[in-house]
Amino acid sequence: MSDYAINTQQIVCVAQFTAKAGKRDALVAALASLVPDTRRELGCIRYELNISIDDDNKVAFVEKFVDRAAFDQHCAKDAIEHYFHHVMPELVESHHVEVFNQVIA
């Protein structure tokens, strides 16, 4: 028998962004503005913004939602759509978003 289980219900998302030169503070401010409303969303368990220890131009959200439907509803919110389509192109050099299931040990 294994010593772990995989939670296939909840969704964990890691969204990483590298700021364009000189845009880190604006990027952090834009992303931080998404935190309060997202944390109030039904189904949001965790939504935290982090800055890399090794490269302060890299920031990442670690997100956790109760299920895929809650995560999809979050992604469809006007503020998130606005960020990805209008804000991000001005501030972000590169990005990577990946969705996971949590392994519970």
C-alpha positions in Angstrom: 0.0 0.0 0.0 1.3 3.5 -0.8 2.1 6.2 1.7 0.3 8.9 -0.2 -3.0 9.7 -1.9 -3.8 12.0 -4.8 -6.5 14.6 -4.2 -8.2 14.6 -7.6 -11.0 17.0 -6.5 -9.1 20.1 -5.5 -7.0 22.1 -8.0 -3.6 23.7 -7.3 -2.4 26.2 -9.8 1.1 27.7 -9.9 1.2 30.8 -12.2 4.7 32.2 -12.7 5.5 35.6 -14.3 8.8 37.2 -15.1 8.5 41.0 -15.2 9.9 43.1 -18.1 12.9 45.2 -17.2 11.9 47.9 -14.7 8.3 46.6 -14.4 8.6 44.4 -11.4 6.9 46.8 -9.0 4.0 47.5 -11.4 3.6 43.8 -11.9 3.5 43.0 -8.2 1.0 45.8 -7.7 -1.2 44.6 -10.5 -1.2 41.0 -9.2 -1.6 42.0 -5.6 -4.8 43.9 -6.6 -6.3 40.6 -7.6 -5.8 39.0 -4.1 -8.6 40.4 -1.9 -11.5 39.6 -4.3 -10.1 36.2 -5.2 -9.8 35.2 -1.6 -13.5 36.0 -1.2 -14.5 33.8 -4.1 -16.6 30.8 -3.3 -14.3 27.8 -3.6 -10.9 29.6 -3.1 -8.8 27.8 -0.5 -5.5 29.5 -1.1 -4.4 32.5 -3.2 -0.9 33.8 -2.4 1.5 36.0 -4.3 5.2 35.3 -3.9 8.5 36.9 -5.1 11.4 34.6 -6.0 14.3 34.6 -3.6 16.8 34.0 -6.5 15.3 36.5 -9.0 13.2 39.4 -7.8 11.8 39.9 -11.3 10.0 36.6 -10.9 6.7 36.4 -9.1 4.3 33.5 -8.7 0.8 32.8 -7.5 0.2 29.6 -5.6 -3.6 29.0 -5.8 -5.9 26.2 -4.5 -9.5 25.8 -5.3 -12.1 23.3 -4.1 -12.6 21.8 -7.6 -12.1 22.5 -11.3 -15.4 24.3 -11.6 -14.4 26.9 -8.9 -11.0 27.3 -10.6 -12.6 27.7 -14.0 -15.0 30.3 -12.6 -12.0 32.2 -11.1 -10.3 32.2 -14.5 -13.4 33.5 -16.2 -13.7 36.5 -13.8 -13.5 39.9 -15.5 -10.5 41.0 -13.4 -8.5 37.9 -14.4 -9.4 38.2 -18.1 -8.5 41.9 -18.0 -5.1 41.1 -16.4 -4.2 38.4 -19.0 -5.4 40.4 -22.0 -4.6 44.0 -21.1 -2.2 44.3 -18.2 0.1 41.3 -18.6 1.3 42.2 -22.2 2.6 45.5 -20.8 4.4 44.1 -17.8 5.4 40.5 -18.4 8.4 39.2 -20.3 7.4 35.5 -19.9 4.9 33.4 -18.0 4.0 29.8 -17.2 0.8 28.5 -15.7 0.5 24.9 -14.6 -2.4 23.1 -12.8 -1.8 20.2 -10.4 -3.6 17.7 -8.1 -2.2 17.7 -4.6 -0.4 14.7 -3.3 -1.3 14.1 0.3 1.4 12.2 2.3 
